[in-house]
Amino acid sequence: MAQQREVKKWIRGQMTSDGAGVSLRRLIASHEIDMLDPFLLFDAFGSDKPEDYIAGFPPHPHRGFETVTYMLAGKMRHEDSAGNAGVIETGGVQWMTAGRGIIHSEKPEQEAGLLAGFQLWVNLPAEQKMMAPRYQEKAASEIAIETREAGLKLKVVAGETINGTKGVIDNSFVEPVYFVIDAPAGSVFEDNIPATHNAFVYVAAGRVSIGDKPTSIGASQLAVLKEGDAVKVLAEQDSTFIVVAGKPINEPVERAGPFVMNTRAELEQAFADYRSGQFVA
């Protein structure tokens, strides 16, 4: 019998700015929770005011982890030191593996007056921290959608649903689950989550109740889930939320700004390599 995951802790996050002054809500890597192995950071951004984000994220380096950007609305233009460039559009995802080092920039843009999305940082195991950088970038049209009872729609970015629908992201390091759900009021989302994984639910809009001993959380809140192998979410209102899970790496973490390594010496080497111009293709 499935063991439903209940809410362990819910988080409001804190409003902050990053890049050249982009306004966002930081939920993981905040004063409420430092990390949820393998997840190092989770930001939610959204605004109809260009001054909140127009300066974007000028060129900056990364080493030792992955960045995941999903756009609910609007666009994110990007380019990097390896010569890659493109646009993540509404409903699309970019899973970037920084590996041994890359310098990239991002510039958000409204679409129909709207901008909203998420950025998640996912750790890499020690043996993969110096791998070659790579991208997995998928448009909305490439991501499978399940339509369930009461009009609930589930986008399968990563992982596999109880119905066998597979995500578009390939990642054997943490075997991630990343579901994006649009749920009409009164609908219920239920699915399996590997018992080995840490997991969270973030509500982008609306209000939901989680678990068999329901905990209600509203828009802009994140719920860290307890142990179990299944998740159940009831939409109290028309809601948009994500369910994210990943297998813990269980290794030491040393991080500073854009670099995440296992030891202080590796961290110092990352800064030295960046200063000496080694973060290029």
Buried (B, 14 or more C-beta within 10 A) or exposed (E): EBEBBBBBBBBBBEEEEBBBEBBBBBBBBBEBBEBBBBBBBBBBBBBEEEEBBBBBBEEBBBBBBBBBBBBBBBBBBBBBBBEBEBBBBBBBBBBBBBBBBBBBBBBBBBEEEEBBBBBBBBBBBBEBBBBEBBBBBBBBEEBEEBEBEEEBBBBBBBBBBEEEBEBBBEBEBBBBBBBBBBBBEEBBBBBBBBEEBBBBBBBBBBBBBBBEEBBBBBBBBBBBBBBBBBBBBBBBBBBBBBBBBBBBBEBEBBBEEBBBBBEEEBBBBBBEBBEEEEBEE
